[in-house]
Amino acid sequence: MDSRCWLVALPAVDGMQYVYRVYAPEDALLADLFWEAWHCHDESAFPRAWDVFDAAVIRLVA
């Protein structure tokens, strides 16, 4: 199965939006893409991304 590139944008508590590149098959579940991006978010010195699935913007890069 070939992996495709997805962009997952997550809003953060500081009003910013963080965009993550996730590699997954074209038929991947959107929830899996969301969690993969959310778990990549650096929680150390930066604001935490909201863990709200409905607020995420998920796009397949052509």
PQR file of N, CA, C, O and H, with PARSE charges and radii, in Angstrom:
ATOM      1  N   MET A   1       0.843  -1.176   0.000 -0.4000 1.5000
ATOM      2  CA  MET A   1       0.000   0.000   0.000 -0.0000 2.0000
ATOM      3  C   MET A   1       0.890   1.242   0.000  0.5500 1.7000
ATOM      4  O   MET A   1       1.771   1.374   0.850 -0.5500 1.4000
ATOM      5  N   ASP A   2       0.670   2.132  -0.926 -0.4000 1.5000
ATOM      6  CA  ASP A   2       1.457   3.368  -1.008 -0.0000 2.0000
ATOM      7  C   ASP A   2       0.973   4.385   0.007  0.5500 1.7000
ATOM      8  O   ASP A   2      -0.228   4.544   0.224 -0.5500 1.4000
ATOM      9  H   ASP A   2      -0.046   2.025  -1.616  0.4000 1.0000
ATOM     10  N   SER A   3       1.922   5.071   0.625 -0.4000 1.5000
ATOM     11  CA  SER A   3       1.577   6.158   1.533 -0.0000 2.0000
ATOM     12  C   SER A   3       1.438   7.437   0.737  0.5500 1.7000
ATOM     13  O   SER A   3       2.196   7.692  -0.198 -0.5500 1.4000
ATOM     14  H   SER A   3       2.898   4.942   0.449  0.4000 1.0000
ATOM     15  N   ARG A   4       0.472   8.224   1.116 -0.4000 1.5000
ATOM     16  CA  ARG A   4       0.245   9.529   0.518 -0.0000 2.0000
ATOM     17  C   ARG A   4       0.523  10.589   1.570  0.5500 1.7000
ATOM     18  O   ARG A   4       0.598  10.290   2.762 -0.5500 1.4000
ATOM     19  H   ARG A   4      -0.144   8.017   1.875  0.4000 1.0000
ATOM     20  N   CYS A   5       0.674  11.818   1.128 -0.4000 1.5000
ATOM     21  CA  CYS A   5       0.937  12.926   2.040 -0.0000 2.0000
ATOM     22  C   CYS A   5      -0.367  13.655   2.346  0.5500 1.7000
ATOM     23  O   CYS A   5      -1.081  14.093   1.444 -0.5500 1.4000
ATOM     24  H   CYS A   5       0.614  12.061   0.159  0.4000 1.0000
ATOM     25  N   TRP A   6      -0.653  13.771   3.609 -0.4000 1.5000
ATOM     26  CA  TRP A   6      -1.826  14.500   4.094 -0.0000 2.0000
ATOM     27  C   TRP A   6      -1.348  15.708   4.885  0.5500 1.7000
ATOM     28  O   TRP A   6      -0.327  15.642   5.569 -0.5500 1.4000
ATOM     29  H   TRP A   6      -0.073  13.415   4.342  0.4000 1.0000
ATOM     30  N   LEU A   7      -2.082  16.811   4.793 -0.4000 1.5000
ATOM     31  CA  LEU A   7      -1.833  17.962   5.651 -0.0000 2.0000
ATOM     32  C   LEU A   7      -2.954  18.038   6.674  0.5500 1.7000
ATOM     33  O   LEU A   7      -4.135  18.016   6.325 -0.5500 1.4000
ATOM     34  H   LEU A   7      -2.911  16.865   4.237  0.4000 1.0000
ATOM     35  N   VAL A   8      -2.573  18.126   7.932 -0.4000 1.5000
ATOM     36  CA  VAL A   8      -3.550  18.189   9.019 -0.0000 2.0000
ATOM     37  C   VAL A   8      -3.296  19.477   9.788  0.5500 1.7000
ATOM     38  O   VAL A   8      -2.240  19.635  10.401 -0.5500 1.4000
ATOM     39  H   VAL A   8      -1.614  18.144   8.215  0.4000 1.0000
ATOM     40  N   ALA A   9      -4.241  20.386   9.761 -0.4000 1.5000
ATOM     41  CA  ALA A   9      -4.128  21.670  10.457 -0.0000 2.0000
ATOM     42  C   ALA A   9      -4.915  21.605  11.765  0.5500 1.7000
ATOM     43  O   ALA A   9      -6.100  21.273  11.780 -0.5500 1.4000
ATOM     44  H   ALA A   9      -5.099  20.257   9.263  0.4000 1.0000
ATOM     45  N   LEU A  10      -4.230  21.928  12.856 -0.4000 1.5000
ATOM     46  CA  LEU A  10      -4.844  21.896  14.184 -0.0000 2.0000
ATOM     47  C   LEU A  10      -4.802  23.284  14.808  0.5500 1.7000
ATOM     48  O   LEU A  10      -3.733  23.892  14.877 -0.5500 1.4000
ATOM     49  H   LEU A  10      -3.267  22.197  12.844  0.4000 1.0000
ATOM     50  N   PRO A  11      -5.927  23.794  15.260 -0.5600 1.5000
ATOM     51  CA  PRO A  11      -5.908  25.084  15.968  0.2800 2.0000
ATOM     52  C   PRO A  11      -5.329  24.888  17.365  0.5500 1.7000
ATOM     53  O   PRO A  11      -5.482  23.826  17.968 -0.5500 1.4000
ATOM     54  N   ALA A  12      -4.662  25.924  17.870 -0.4000 1.5000
ATOM     55  CA  ALA A  12      -4.035  25.844  19.195 -0.0000 2.0000
ATOM     56  C   ALA A  12      -4.664  26.856  20.140  0.5500 1.7000
ATOM     57  O   ALA A  12      -5.388  27.759  19.718 -0.5500 1.4000
ATOM     58  H   ALA A  12      -4.538  26.787  17.380  0.4000 1.0000
ATOM     59  N   VAL A  13      -4.377  26.690  21.414 -0.4000 1.5000
ATOM     60  CA  VAL A  13      -4.963  27.543  22.447 -0.0000 2.0000
ATOM     61  C   VAL A  13      -4.522  28.991  22.322  0.5500 1.7000
ATOM     62  O   VAL A  13      -5.178  29.879  22.866 -0.5500 1.4000
ATOM     63  H   VAL A  13      -3.789  25.957  21.757  0.4000 1.0000
ATOM     64  N   ASP A  14      -3.414  29.254  21.610 -0.4000 1.5000
ATOM     65  CA  ASP A  14      -2.935  30.631  21.458 -0.0000 2.0000
ATOM     66  C   ASP A  14      -3.529  31.321  20.224  0.5500 1.7000
ATOM     67  O   ASP A  14      -3.142  32.442  19.896 -0.5500 1.4000
ATOM     68  H   ASP A  14      -2.881  28.533  21.168  0.4000 1.0000
ATOM     69  N   GLY A  15      -4.463  30.656  19.543 -0.4000 1.5000
ATOM     70  CA  GLY A  15      -5.090  31.239  18.359 -0.0000 2.0000
ATOM     71  C   GLY A  15      -4.354  30.923  17.064  0.5500 1.7000
ATOM     72  O   GLY A  15      -4.849  31.228  15.979 -0.5500 1.4000
ATOM     73  H   GLY A  15      -4.777  29.745  19.810  0.4000 1.0000
ATOM     74  N   MET A  16      -3.186  30.319  17.170 -0.4000 1.5000
ATOM     75  CA  MET A  16      -2.411  29.933  15.985 -0.0000 2.0000
ATOM     76  C   MET A  16      -2.962  28.628  15.418  0.5500 1.7000
ATOM     77  O   MET A  16      -3.789  27.958  16.037 -0.5500 1.4000
ATOM     78  H   MET A  16      -2.784  30.071  18.051  0.4000 1.0000
ATOM     79  N   GLN A  17      -2.486  28.292  14.238 -0.4000 1.5000
ATOM     80  CA  GLN A  17      -2.848  27.026  13.611 -0.0000 2.0000
ATOM     81  C   GLN A  17      -1.560  26.305  13.255  0.5500 1.7000
ATOM     82  O   GLN A  17      -0.682  26.875  12.608 -0.5500 1.4000
ATOM     83  H   GLN A  17      -1.814  28.836  13.736  0.4000 1.0000
ATOM     84  N   TYR A  18      -1.446  25.063  13.672 -0.4000 1.5000
ATOM     85  CA  TYR A  18      -0.257  24.262  13.401 -0.0000 2.0000
ATOM     86  C   TYR A  18      -0.606  23.224  12.344  0.5500 1.7000
ATOM     87  O   TYR A  18      -1.624  22.539  12.443 -0.5500 1.4000
ATOM     88  H   TYR A  18      -2.159  24.600  14.198  0.4000 1.0000
ATOM     89  N   VAL A  19       0.249  23.113  11.330 -0.4000 1.5000
ATOM     90  CA  VAL A  19      -0.009  22.195  10.226 -0.0000 2.0000
ATOM     91  C   VAL A  19       1.053  21.108  10.245  0.5500 1.7000
ATOM     92  O   VAL A  19       2.250  21.380  10.339 -0.5500 1.4000
ATOM     93  H   VAL A  19       1.076  23.669  11.249  0.4000 1.0000
ATOM     94  N   TYR A  20       0.586  19.876  10.155 -0.4000 1.5000
ATOM     95  CA  TYR A  20       1.467  18.719  10.199 -0.0000 2.0000
ATOM     96  C   TYR A  20       1.320  17.917   8.925  0.5500 1.7000
ATOM     97  O   TYR A  20       0.234  17.824   8.353 -0.5500 1.4000
ATOM     98  H   TYR A  20      -0.387  19.655  10.079  0.4000 1.0000
ATOM     99  N   ARG A  21       2.424  17.338   8.488 -0.4000 1.5000
ATOM    100  CA  ARG A  21       2.436  16.451   7.335 -0.0000 2.0000
ATOM    101  C   ARG A  21       2.366  15.028   7.874  0.5500 1.7000
ATOM    102  O   ARG A  21       3.202  14.616   8.677 -0.5500 1.4000
ATOM    103  H   ARG A  21       3.306  17.413   8.953  0.4000 1.0000
ATOM    104  N   VAL A  22       1.361  14.283   7.425 -0.4000 1.5000
ATOM    105  CA  VAL A  22       1.173  12.908   7.863 -0.0000 2.0000
ATOM    106  C   VAL A  22       1.195  12.017   6.627  0.5500 1.7000
ATOM    107  O   VAL A  22       0.511  12.294   5.642 -0.5500 1.4000
ATOM    108  H   VAL A  22       0.682  14.617   6.772  0.4000 1.0000
ATOM    109  N   TYR A  23       1.968  10.965   6.683 -0.4000 1.5000
ATOM    110  CA  TYR A  23       2.034  10.015   5.561 -0.0000 2.0000
ATOM    111  C   TYR A  23       1.198   8.788   5.907  0.5500 1.7000
ATOM    112  O   TYR A  23       1.434   8.111   6.907 -0.5500 1.4000
ATOM    113  H   TYR A  23       2.523  10.739   7.484  0.4000 1.0000
ATOM    114  N   ALA A  24       0.209   8.523   5.045 -0.4000 1.5000
ATOM    115  CA  ALA A  24      -0.714   7.412   5.268 -0.0000 2.0000
ATOM    116  C   ALA A  24      -1.355   7.044   3.938  0.5500 1.7000
ATOM    117  O   ALA A  24      -1.307   7.829   2.992 -0.5500 1.4000
ATOM    118  H   ALA A  24       0.017   9.074   4.232  0.4000 1.0000
ATOM    119  N   PRO A  25      -1.954   5.858   3.853 -0.5600 1.5000
ATOM    120  CA  PRO A  25      -2.627   5.460   2.611  0.2800 2.0000
ATOM    121  C   PRO A  25      -3.781   6.401   2.270  0.5500 1.7000
ATOM    122  O   PRO A  25      -4.313   7.091   3.140 -0.5500 1.4000
ATOM    123  N   GLU A  26      -4.152   6.417   1.011 -0.4000 1.5000
ATOM    124  CA  GLU A  26      -5.239   7.292   0.557 -0.0000 2.0000
ATOM    125  C   GLU A  26      -6.563   6.957   1.231  0.5500 1.7000
ATOM    126  O   GLU A  26      -7.419   7.830   1.379 -0.5500 1.4000
ATOM    127  H   GLU A  26      -3.719   5.856   0.305  0.4000 1.0000
ATOM    128  N   ASP A  27      -6.743   5.706   1.641 -0.4000 1.5000
ATOM    129  CA  ASP A  27      -7.998   5.298   2.281 -0.0000 2.0000
ATOM    130  C   ASP A  27      -7.914   5.330   3.810  0.5500 1.7000
ATOM    131  O   ASP A  27      -8.715   4.688   4.488 -0.5500 1.4000
ATOM    132  H   ASP A  27      -6.048   4.997   1.521  0.4000 1.0000
ATOM    133  N   ALA A  28      -6.950   6.072   4.348 -0.4000 1.5000
ATOM    134  CA  ALA A  28      -6.791   6.170   5.805 -0.0000 2.0000
ATOM    135  C   ALA A  28      -8.011   6.848   6.422  0.5500 1.7000
ATOM    136  O   ALA A  28      -8.657   7.696   5.806 -0.5500 1.4000
ATOM    137  H   ALA A  28      -6.299   6.594   3.796  0.4000 1.0000
ATOM    138  N   LEU A  29      -8.300   6.454   7.643 -0.4000 1.5000
ATOM    139  CA  LEU A  29      -9.402   7.081   8.374 -0.0000 2.0000
ATOM    140  C   LEU A  29      -8.987   8.480   8.822  0.5500 1.7000
ATOM    141  O   LEU A  29      -7.864   8.679   9.286 -0.5500 1.4000
ATOM    142  H   LEU A  29      -7.775   5.765   8.144  0.4000 1.0000
ATOM    143  N   LEU A  30      -9.884   9.436   8.686 -0.4000 1.5000
ATOM    144  CA  LEU A  30      -9.572  10.814   9.079 -0.0000 2.0000
ATOM    145  C   LEU A  30      -9.229  10.904  10.564  0.5500 1.7000
ATOM    146  O   LEU A  30      -8.374  11.696  10.960 -0.5500 1.4000
ATOM    147  H   LEU A  30     -10.796   9.274   8.310  0.4000 1.0000
ATOM    148  N   ALA A  31      -9.884  10.109  11.368 -0.4000 1.5000
ATOM    149  CA  ALA A  31      -9.585  10.126  12.806 -0.0000 2.0000
ATOM    150  C   ALA A  31      -8.156   9.680  13.078  0.5500 1.7000
ATOM    151  O   ALA A  31      -7.496  10.224  13.963 -0.5500 1.4000
ATOM    152  H   ALA A  31     -10.579   9.466  11.047  0.4000 1.0000
ATOM    153  N   ASP A  32      -7.671   8.697  12.329 -0.4000 1.5000
ATOM    154  CA  ASP A  32      -6.291   8.245  12.497 -0.0000 2.0000
ATOM    155  C   ASP A  32      -5.303   9.334  12.088  0.5500 1.7000
ATOM    156  O   ASP A  32      -4.272   9.516  12.735 -0.5500 1.4000
ATOM    157  H   ASP A  32      -8.208   8.255  11.609  0.4000 1.0000
ATOM    158  N   LEU A  33      -5.618  10.054  11.020 -0.4000 1.5000
ATOM    159  CA  LEU A  33      -4.755  11.158  10.584 -0.0000 2.0000
ATOM    160  C   LEU A  33      -4.723  12.260  11.635  0.5500 1.7000
ATOM    161  O   LEU A  33      -3.665  12.818  11.927 -0.5500 1.4000
ATOM    162  H   LEU A  33      -6.455   9.906  10.494  0.4000 1.0000
ATOM    163  N   PHE A  34      -5.881  12.568  12.200 -0.4000 1.5000
ATOM    164  CA  PHE A  34      -5.983  13.585  13.242 -0.0000 2.0000
ATOM    165  C   PHE A  34      -5.111  13.218  14.444  0.5500 1.7000
ATOM    166  O   PHE A  34      -4.326  14.045  14.909 -0.5500 1.4000
ATOM    167  H   PHE A  34      -6.740  12.115  11.963  0.4000 1.0000
ATOM    168  N   TRP A  35      -5.237  12.003  14.945 -0.4000 1.5000
ATOM    169  CA  TRP A  35      -4.495  11.603  16.131 -0.0000 2.0000
ATOM    170  C   TRP A  35      -2.999  11.538  15.869  0.5500 1.7000
ATOM    171  O   TRP A  35      -2.198  11.861  16.746 -0.5500 1.4000
ATOM    172  H   TRP A  35      -5.875  11.332  14.567  0.4000 1.0000
ATOM    173  N   GLU A  36      -2.623  11.124  14.672 -0.4000 1.5000
ATOM    174  CA  GLU A  36      -1.201  11.093  14.321 -0.0000 2.0000
ATOM    175  C   GLU A  36      -0.613  12.505  14.388  0.5500 1.7000
ATOM    176  O   GLU A  36       0.468  12.706  14.941 -0.5500 1.4000
ATOM    177  H   GLU A  36      -3.274  10.861  13.960  0.4000 1.0000
ATOM    178  N   ALA A  37      -1.327  13.476  13.824 -0.4000 1.5000
ATOM    179  CA  ALA A  37      -0.858  14.867  13.861 -0.0000 2.0000
ATOM    180  C   ALA A  37      -0.875  15.413  15.284  0.5500 1.7000
ATOM    181  O   ALA A  37       0.070  16.082  15.703 -0.5500 1.4000
ATOM    182  H   ALA A  37      -2.205  13.313  13.374  0.4000 1.0000
ATOM    183  N   TRP A  38      -1.929  15.137  16.018 -0.4000 1.5000
ATOM    184  CA  TRP A  38      -2.062  15.677  17.372 -0.0000 2.0000
ATOM    185  C   TRP A  38      -0.955  15.161  18.281  0.5500 1.7000
ATOM    186  O   TRP A  38      -0.444  15.905  19.118 -0.5500 1.4000
ATOM    187  H   TRP A  38      -2.696  14.594  15.678  0.4000 1.0000
ATOM    188  N   HIS A  39      -0.584  13.911  18.126 -0.4000 1.5000
ATOM    189  CA  HIS A  39       0.472  13.347  18.959 -0.0000 2.0000
ATOM    190  C   HIS A  39       1.860  13.840  18.550  0.5500 1.7000
ATOM    191  O   HIS A  39       2.814  13.684  19.313 -0.5500 1.4000
ATOM    192  H   HIS A  39      -0.999  13.307  17.446  0.4000 1.0000
ATOM    193  N   CYS A  40       1.988  14.427  17.370 -0.4000 1.5000
ATOM    194  CA  CYS A  40       3.260  15.010  16.943 -0.0000 2.0000
ATOM    195  C   CYS A  40       3.453  16.418  17.494  0.5500 1.7000
ATOM    196  O   CYS A  40       4.570  16.935  17.486 -0.5500 1.4000
ATOM    197  H   CYS A  40       1.213  14.553  16.751  0.4000 1.0000
ATOM    198  N   HIS A  41       2.390  17.036  17.965 -0.4000 1.5000
ATOM    199  CA  HIS A  41       2.464  18.422  18.424 -0.0000 2.0000
ATOM    200  C   HIS A  41       3.389  18.523  19.627  0.5500 1.7000
ATOM    201  O   HIS A  41       3.248  17.784  20.601 -0.5500 1.4000
ATOM    202  H   HIS A  41       1.483  16.615  17.971  0.4000 1.0000
ATOM    203  N   ASP A  42       4.331  19.443  19.544 -0.4000 1.5000
ATOM    204  CA  ASP A  42       5.301  19.645  20.624 -0.0000 2.0000
ATOM    205  C   ASP A  42       4.611  20.371  21.773  0.5500 1.7000
ATOM    206  O   ASP A  42       4.134  21.493  21.605 -0.5500 1.4000
ATOM    207  H   ASP A  42       4.446  20.043  18.753  0.4000 1.0000
ATOM    208  N   GLU A  43       4.559  19.744  22.919 -0.4000 1.5000
ATOM    209  CA  GLU A  43       3.861  20.323  24.070 -0.0000 2.0000
ATOM    210  C   GLU A  43       4.805  20.978  25.064  0.5500 1.7000
ATOM    211  O   GLU A  43       4.372  21.374  26.146 -0.5500 1.4000
ATOM    212  H   GLU A  43       4.947  18.832  23.056  0.4000 1.0000
ATOM    213  N   SER A  44       6.065  21.100  24.732 -0.4000 1.5000
ATOM    214  CA  SER A  44       7.017  21.634  25.705 -0.0000 2.0000
ATOM    215  C   SER A  44       6.867  23.143  25.863  0.5500 1.7000
ATOM    216  O   SER A  44       6.161  23.598  26.763 -0.5500 1.4000
ATOM    217  H   SER A  44       6.417  20.778  23.853  0.4000 1.0000
ATOM    218  N   ALA A  45       7.508  23.915  25.019 -0.4000 1.5000
ATOM    219  CA  ALA A  45       7.497  25.375  25.165 -0.0000 2.0000
ATOM    220  C   ALA A  45       6.416  26.039  24.313  0.5500 1.7000
ATOM    221  O   ALA A  45       6.242  27.255  24.385 -0.5500 1.4000
ATOM    222  H   ALA A  45       8.082  23.546  24.288  0.4000 1.0000
ATOM    223  N   PHE A  46       5.708  25.283  23.531 -0.4000 1.5000
ATOM    224  CA  PHE A  46       4.715  25.847  22.624 -0.0000 2.0000
ATOM    225  C   PHE A  46       3.302  25.558  23.120  0.5500 1.7000
ATOM    226  O   PHE A  46       3.082  24.604  23.866 -0.5500 1.4000
ATOM    227  H   PHE A  46       5.849  24.295  23.473  0.4000 1.0000
ATOM    228  N   PRO A  47       2.348  26.385  22.703 -0.5600 1.5000
ATOM    229  CA  PRO A  47       0.964  26.154  23.119  0.2800 2.0000
ATOM    230  C   PRO A  47       0.444  24.813  22.603  0.5500 1.7000
ATOM    231  O   PRO A  47       0.841  24.339  21.538 -0.5500 1.4000
ATOM    232  N   ARG A  48      -0.415  24.243  23.354 -0.4000 1.5000
ATOM    233  CA  ARG A  48      -0.981  22.937  23.020 -0.0000 2.0000
ATOM    234  C   ARG A  48      -2.073  23.085  21.959  0.5500 1.7000
ATOM    235  O   ARG A  48      -2.887  24.007  22.011 -0.5500 1.4000
ATOM    236  H   ARG A  48      -0.738  24.628  24.219  0.4000 1.0000
ATOM    237  N   ALA A  49      -2.076  22.172  21.008 -0.4000 1.5000
ATOM    238  CA  ALA A  49      -3.132  22.143  19.993 -0.0000 2.0000
ATOM    239  C   ALA A  49      -4.405  21.594  20.626  0.5500 1.7000
ATOM    240  O   ALA A  49      -4.354  20.720  21.491 -0.5500 1.4000
ATOM    241  H   ALA A  49      -1.415  21.423  20.965  0.4000 1.0000
ATOM    242  N   TRP A  50      -5.531  22.111  20.189 -0.4000 1.5000
ATOM    243  CA  TRP A  50      -6.813  21.598  20.681 -0.0000 2.0000
ATOM    244  C   TRP A  50      -6.983  20.159  20.213  0.5500 1.7000
ATOM    245  O   TRP A  50      -6.644  19.834  19.075 -0.5500 1.4000
ATOM    246  H   TRP A  50      -5.572  22.821  19.487  0.4000 1.0000
ATOM    247  N   ASP A  51      -7.494  19.313  21.061 -0.4000 1.5000
ATOM    248  CA  ASP A  51      -7.740  17.919  20.688 -0.0000 2.0000
ATOM    249  C   ASP A  51      -9.201  17.732  20.278  0.5500 1.7000
ATOM    250  O   ASP A  51      -9.888  16.827  20.752 -0.5500 1.4000
ATOM    251  H   ASP A  51      -7.770  19.577  21.985  0.4000 1.0000
ATOM    252  N   VAL A  52      -9.658  18.616  19.380 -0.4000 1.5000
ATOM    253  CA  VAL A  52     -11.039  18.585  18.896 -0.0000 2.0000
ATOM    254  C   VAL A  52     -11.016  18.197  17.422  0.5500 1.7000
ATOM    255  O   VAL A  52     -10.570  18.963  16.568 -0.5500 1.4000
ATOM    256  H   VAL A  52      -9.101  19.351  18.995  0.4000 1.0000
ATOM    257  N   PHE A  53     -11.500  17.005  17.147 -0.4000 1.5000
ATOM    258  CA  PHE A  53     -11.482  16.474  15.789 -0.0000 2.0000
ATOM    259  C   PHE A  53     -12.218  17.391  14.808  0.5500 1.7000
ATOM    260  O   PHE A  53     -11.747  17.608  13.692 -0.5500 1.4000
ATOM    261  H   PHE A  53     -11.863  16.383  17.841  0.4000 1.0000
ATOM    262  N   ASP A  54     -13.364  17.926  15.219 -0.4000 1.5000
ATOM    263  CA  ASP A  54     -14.172  18.770  14.324 -0.0000 2.0000
ATOM    264  C   ASP A  54     -13.487  20.078  13.962  0.5500 1.7000
ATOM    265  O   ASP A  54     -13.879  20.718  12.986 -0.5500 1.4000
ATOM    266  H   ASP A  54     -13.747  17.749  16.126  0.4000 1.0000
ATOM    267  N   ALA A  55     -12.484  20.494  14.709 -0.4000 1.5000
ATOM    268  CA  ALA A  55     -11.779  21.740  14.418 -0.0000 2.0000
ATOM    269  C   ALA A  55     -10.597  21.540  13.486  0.5500 1.7000
ATOM    270  O   ALA A  55     -10.018  22.514  13.006 -0.5500 1.4000
ATOM    271  H   ALA A  55     -12.165  19.975  15.502  0.4000 1.0000
ATOM    272  N   ALA A  56     -10.231  20.297  13.224 -0.4000 1.5000
ATOM    273  CA  ALA A  56      -9.082  20.008  12.352 -0.0000 2.0000
ATOM    274  C   ALA A  56      -9.479  20.148  10.888  0.5500 1.7000
ATOM    275  O   ALA A  56     -10.616  19.872  10.508 -0.5500 1.4000
ATOM    276  H   ALA A  56     -10.702  19.506  13.614  0.4000 1.0000
ATOM    277  N   VAL A  57      -8.522  20.580  10.078 -0.4000 1.5000
ATOM    278  CA  VAL A  57      -8.698  20.630   8.631 -0.0000 2.0000
ATOM    279  C   VAL A  57      -7.728  19.619   8.044  0.5500 1.7000
ATOM    280  O   VAL A  57      -6.517  19.727   8.239 -0.5500 1.4000
ATOM    281  H   VAL A  57      -7.597  20.803  10.387  0.4000 1.0000
ATOM    282  N   ILE A  58      -8.264  18.630   7.319 -0.4000 1.5000
ATOM    283  CA  ILE A  58      -7.452  17.536   6.805 -0.0000 2.0000
ATOM    284  C   ILE A  58      -7.569  17.511   5.279  0.5500 1.7000
ATOM    285  O   ILE A  58      -8.668  17.432   4.730 -0.5500 1.4000
ATOM    286  H   ILE A  58      -9.247  18.543   7.161  0.4000 1.0000
ATOM    287  N   ARG A  59      -6.425  17.580   4.611 -0.4000 1.5000
ATOM    288  CA  ARG A  59      -6.398  17.609   3.135 -0.0000 2.0000
ATOM    289  C   ARG A  59      -5.369  16.635   2.611  0.5500 1.7000
ATOM    290  O   ARG A  59      -4.272  16.512   3.156 -0.5500 1.4000
ATOM    291  H   ARG A  59      -5.532  17.645   5.057  0.4000 1.0000
ATOM    292  N   LEU A  60      -5.736  15.944   1.543 -0.4000 1.5000
ATOM    293  CA  LEU A  60      -4.807  15.078   0.847 -0.0000 2.0000
ATOM    294  C   LEU A  60      -4.040  15.929  -0.156  0.5500 1.7000
ATOM    295  O   LEU A  60      -4.643  16.659  -0.944 -0.5500 1.4000
ATOM    296  H   LEU A  60      -6.627  16.044   1.100  0.4000 1.0000
ATOM    297  N   VAL A  61      -2.704  15.839  -0.130 -0.4000 1.5000
ATOM    298  CA  VAL A  61      -1.874  16.592  -1.058 -0.0000 2.0000
ATOM    299  C   VAL A  61      -1.786  15.774  -2.341  0.5500 1.7000
ATOM    300  O   VAL A  61      -1.407  14.603  -2.322 -0.5500 1.4000
ATOM    301  H   VAL A  61      -2.214  15.247   0.510  0.4000 1.0000
ATOM    302  N   ALA A  62      -2.140  16.404  -3.444 -0.4000 1.5000
ATOM    303  CA  ALA A  62      -2.170  15.690  -4.724 -0.0000 2.0000
ATOM    304  C   ALA A  62      -0.793  15.462  -5.289  0.5500 1.7000
ATOM    305  O   ALA A  62      -0.656  14.873  -6.362 -0.5500 1.4000
ATOM    306  H   ALA A  62      -2.449  17.355  -3.459  0.4000 1.0000
TER
END
